[in-house]
Amino acid sequence: MFLDSMHQVLAYEPLFRGTINSTSVYPRVVVQRVLELKAAAVVFAHQHPSGISEPSSADRMLTQQLQAALALIDVRVLDHIIVGQGAPFSFAESGLL
């Protein structure tokens, strides 16, 4: 989800599709779309088909990479939400952002 400086939604777009157990995410594609939309902040979300909402080590590393790439252009990552069975996992609520 791409947000303006008042955290109003500019766009909600799926950027990548995955398989049953992985997805390739390219930070430069995210940065490009942020710049096109002139977004000031983003919220990421993805699903774990396994049903387990806890982030994998790959999820943690990707979130750090995206946060670092976007920080270079002064765009904030407000949250990264993982949806599985039961309650979703929020990186922000868990103190990981």
KEKE-3310 file (N, C-alpha, C; in steps of 0.2 Angstrom, whole numbers, plus 5000, padded with zeros to 4 digits):
npx = (5004:5003:5006:5002:5010:5001:4997:4987:4979:4987:4988:4984:4992:4996:5013:5021:5021:5020:5026:5020:5029:5038:5043:5050:5056:5060:5069:5072:5061:5051:5055:5055:5041:5036:5042:5036:5023:5024:5025:5025:5026:5025:5016:5018:5012:5009:5005:5006:5005:5006:5000:5006:5009:5020:5036:5048:5066:5070:5059:5062:5074:5071:5062:5071:5080:5071:5067:5079:5083:5072:5073:5084:5078:5070:5057:5046:5044:5030:5023:5024:5015:5010:5000:4991:4984:4973:4978:4985:5003:5012:5025:5028:5020:5027:5039:5049:5051)
npy = (4994:5011:5027:5044:5059:5062:5050:5045:5034:5031:5021:5004:4990:4974:4969:4958:4941:4925:4907:4892:4892:4902:4919:4931:4946:4962:4975:4987:4988:4991:5003:5011:5011:5018:5030:5034:5036:5045:5043:5044:5035:5018:5002:4986:4970:4952:4935:4920:4904:4893:4895:4899:4913:4919:4928:4923:4920:4925:4934:4943:4948:4953:4963:4972:4975:4982:4992:4999:5003:5011:5021:5028:5037:5044:5038:5031:5015:5009:4998:4980:4967:4950:4938:4924:4909:4913:4926:4940:4944:4958:4968:4981:4982:4972:4978:4977:4986)
npz = (5000:4996:5002:5005:5012:5023:5026:5019:5007:4992:4983:4981:4977:4971:4969:4967:4963:4970:4973:4981:4991:4991:4986:4974:4977:4972:4977:4970:4961:4969:4974:4962:4960:4971:4968:4956:4961:4970:4983:5001:5011:5015:5017:5018:5014:5015:5011:5020:5014:5021:5033:5044:5053:5058:5055:5043:5042:5030:5027:5037:5033:5020:5024:5031:5020:5011:5019:5021:5008:5004:5014:5009:5000:5008:5012:5022:5030:5036:5041:5040:5036:5039:5034:5039:5045:5058:5069:5061:5058:5063:5059:5064:5076:5083:5086:5076:5067)
capx = (5000:5007:5003:5005:5013:4996:4996:4981:4981:4988:4987:4985:4994:5001:5019:5025:5017:5025:5024:5018:5034:5043:5042:5055:5054:5065:5068:5072:5054:5047:5057:5052:5034:5036:5044:5031:5017:5026:5023:5029:5026:5022:5014:5019:5008:5010:5002:5010:5001:5007:4995:5010:5010:5027:5040:5054:5072:5069:5055:5065:5080:5068:5060:5077:5082:5066:5067:5085:5082:5067:5076:5088:5074:5066:5051:5045:5040:5026:5022:5024:5010:5010:4993:4991:4978:4973:4980:4991:5009:5014:5032:5027:5018:5031:5045:5054:5052)
capy = (5000:5017:5032:5051:5062:5062:5043:5043:5029:5033:5015:4997:4986:4969:4970:4952:4935:4919:4901:4890:4893:4908:4925:4935:4953:4966:4982:4992:4988:4994:5010:5014:5012:5023:5037:5035:5038:5051:5041:5046:5030:5011:4997:4979:4964:4946:4929:4913:4899:4888:4897:4902:4921:4922:4930:4919:4924:4928:4939:4948:4951:4957:4969:4976:4978:4987:4998:5003:5006:5017:5026:5032:5042:5047:5035:5027:5008:5010:4991:4974:4962:4944:4935:4917:4907:4917:4934:4942:4947:4965:4970:4987:4980:4968:4981:4975:4992)
capz = (5000:4995:5006:5005:5018:5028:5027:5015:5002:4985:4978:4984:4971:4971:4965:4965:4965:4972:4973:4987:4997:4990:4981:4973:4978:4970:4980:4965:4958:4975:4974:4956:4960:4976:4965:4951:4964:4974:4990:5007:5016:5012:5021:5015:5016:5011:5014:5021:5012:5027:5038:5050:5052:5060:5049:5042:5042:5023:5028:5041:5029:5015:5027:5032:5014:5009:5024:5020:5001:5005:5018:5005:4997:5013:5012:5028:5030:5042:5043:5035:5039:5037:5035:5039:5049:5065:5069:5057:5061:5062:5061:5068:5083:5086:5087:5072:5062)
cpx = (5005:5003:5006:5008:5008:4994:4989:4983:4981:4986:4988:4986:4998:5007:5022:5020:5022:5022:5021:5023:5039:5040:5048:5053:5061:5064:5068:5065:5050:5049:5055:5045:5033:5037:5039:5024:5018:5024:5028:5030:5023:5020:5014:5015:5009:5007:5007:5005:5001:5002:4999:5011:5017:5032:5046:5060:5072:5065:5058:5070:5077:5066:5065:5079:5078:5067:5074:5085:5077:5069:5081:5084:5068:5058:5051:5041:5036:5024:5023:5020:5010:5003:4994:4984:4979:4975:4986:4997:5011:5021:5032:5025:5023:5038:5050:5055:5054)
cpy = (5006:5023:5039:5053:5062:5055:5041:5038:5032:5027:5009:4993:4980:4970:4964:4946:4929:4912:4898:4891:4898:4913:4928:4942:4957:4973:4988:4993:4992:5002:5014:5015:5018:5030:5039:5038:5044:5049:5043:5040:5024:5007:4990:4974:4958:4940:4923:4908:4893:4889:4900:4909:4923:4923:4925:4923:4928:4934:4945:4952:4955:4964:4974:4979:4983:4993:5002:5006:5012:5022:5031:5038:5045:5045:5030:5020:5008:5003:4986:4969:4956:4940:4928:4915:4911:4924:4935:4945:4954:4966:4976:4986:4976:4971:4980:4981:4998)
cpz = (5000:4998:5005:5012:5024:5029:5024:5009:4995:4981:4983:4978:4973:4967:4963:4967:4966:4971:4980:4993:4996:4985:4980:4973:4976:4973:4975:4961:4963:4974:4968:4957:4965:4973:4960:4955:4969:4981:4995:5012:5012:5018:5017:5018:5012:5015:5015:5020:5018:5032:5044:5049:5054:5054:5049:5042:5035:5024:5032:5037:5024:5018:5028:5025:5011:5013:5022:5013:5001:5009:5014:5001:5002:5013:5018:5027:5036:5045:5038:5039:5035:5039:5034:5042:5056:5064:5065:5061:5059:5064:5065:5075:5087:5088:5082:5066:5066)
residu = (MET:PHE:LEU:ASP:SER:MET:HIS:GLN:VAL:LEU:ALA:TYR:GLU:PRO:LEU:PHE:ARG:GLY:THR:ILE:ASN:SER:THR:SER:VAL:TYR:PRO:ARG:VAL:VAL:VAL:GLN:ARG:VAL:LEU:GLU:LEU:LYS:ALA:ALA:ALA:VAL:VAL:PHE:ALA:HIS:GLN:HIS:PRO:SER:GLY:ILE:SER:GLU:PRO:SER:SER:ALA:ASP:ARG:MET:LEU:THR:GLN:GLN:LEU:GLN:ALA:ALA:LEU:ALA:LEU:ILE:ASP:VAL:ARG:VAL:LEU:ASP:HIS:ILE:ILE:VAL:GLY:GLN:GLY:ALA:PRO:PHE:SER:PHE:ALA:GLU:SER:GLY:LEU:LEU)
# end
